[in-house]
């Protein structure tokens, strides 16, 4: 089940992942992500609509504005999808906030 979930998210976010990494959509769909796609100084903190929070090390996010979803990709803790409504994402670099996004 986890492998199917991972593949589903790679398929769903192939276009923004391809743009982020300069690879083709087909390559992302066929080969997925690589360890070098994750950086030790990057992280993500999420605040969900009910105020719950979660944080991930070695992680980044991409979004699909048309479907109003955000994909969070982590090196060690899997891939996750969240609806954009009332979601806050903080991008961290070296432990400090690099950007904050709210939808």
C-alpha positions as CSV (number, residue, x, y, z in Angstrom):
1,X,0.0,0.0,0.0
2,X,2.8,2.5,0.8
3,X,4.5,1.9,-2.5
4,X,1.2,2.5,-4.3
5,X,0.7,5.7,-2.3
6,X,4.3,6.9,-3.2
7,X,3.8,6.2,-6.9
8,X,0.4,7.9,-6.9
9,X,1.9,11.1,-5.5
10,X,4.8,11.0,-7.9
11,X,2.3,10.7,-10.7
12,X,0.1,13.5,-9.4
13,X,3.0,15.9,-8.8
14,X,5.2,14.9,-11.8
15,X,4.9,18.3,-13.5
16,X,5.9,20.5,-10.6
17,X,8.6,18.0,-9.5
18,X,10.0,18.0,-13.1
19,X,10.1,21.8,-13.0
20,X,11.9,21.9,-9.6
21,X,14.6,19.4,-10.7
22,X,14.9,20.2,-14.4
23,X,14.0,16.7,-15.4
24,X,11.3,15.6,-17.7
25,X,7.9,14.6,-16.4
26,X,8.4,11.1,-17.9
27,X,11.7,10.7,-16.0
28,X,10.1,11.7,-12.7
29,X,7.3,9.2,-13.4
30,X,9.6,6.4,-14.4
31,X,12.5,7.0,-11.9
32,X,11.0,8.9,-9.1
33,X,13.1,11.0,-6.8
34,X,16.7,10.5,-5.8
35,X,18.6,11.0,-2.5
36,X,20.4,14.0,-4.0
37,X,16.9,15.7,-4.4
38,X,16.8,16.1,-0.6
39,X,19.1,18.5,1.2
40,X,20.2,18.2,4.8
41,X,19.5,21.9,5.4
42,X,15.9,21.9,4.1
43,X,12.8,21.3,6.1
44,X,9.1,21.9,6.1
45,X,6.7,22.8,8.9
46,X,2.9,22.5,8.3
47,X,0.0,24.0,10.2
48,X,-3.2,22.3,9.3
49,X,-6.7,23.9,9.4
50,X,-7.4,22.6,12.9
51,X,-4.2,24.0,14.3
52,X,-2.3,20.7,14.3
53,X,1.3,20.9,13.3
54,X,3.9,18.7,11.9
55,X,7.5,19.1,10.8
56,X,9.8,17.2,8.5
57,X,13.6,17.3,8.0
58,X,15.1,16.7,4.6
59,X,11.9,17.8,3.0
60,X,10.4,20.2,0.4
61,X,6.9,20.9,-1.0
62,X,5.4,21.5,-4.4
63,X,1.9,22.5,-5.2
64,X,-0.8,22.0,-7.8
65,X,-2.9,25.2,-7.9
66,X,-5.4,23.7,-10.3
67,X,-6.3,20.8,-7.9
68,X,-5.5,23.0,-4.9
69,X,-3.2,20.4,-3.3
70,X,0.2,20.5,-1.8
71,X,2.7,17.6,-2.0
72,X,5.2,17.2,0.8
73,X,8.2,15.1,-0.1
74,X,10.6,13.8,2.6
75,X,13.6,11.7,2.3
76,X,12.9,9.4,5.2
77,X,9.2,9.9,6.2
78,X,7.4,9.4,2.9
79,X,5.4,11.5,0.6
80,X,2.2,13.3,1.7
81,X,-0.6,15.3,0.2
82,X,-2.7,18.0,1.8
83,X,-5.5,20.2,0.6
84,X,-4.5,23.9,0.3
85,X,-7.6,25.3,2.1
86,X,-6.4,26.9,5.3
87,X,-3.0,25.3,5.1
88,X,0.2,27.0,6.1
89,X,3.6,25.8,5.0
90,X,6.9,27.1,6.3
91,X,10.0,26.4,4.3
92,X,13.1,26.1,6.5
93,X,16.7,26.5,5.5
94,X,19.4,25.8,8.1
95,X,16.7,25.8,10.7
96,X,15.5,29.3,9.9
97,X,12.3,30.3,8.1
98,X,13.1,30.9,4.4
99,X,9.5,31.4,3.3
100,X,5.9,31.1,4.5
101,X,2.9,30.2,2.4
102,X,-0.8,30.4,3.4
103,X,-3.8,29.4,1.3
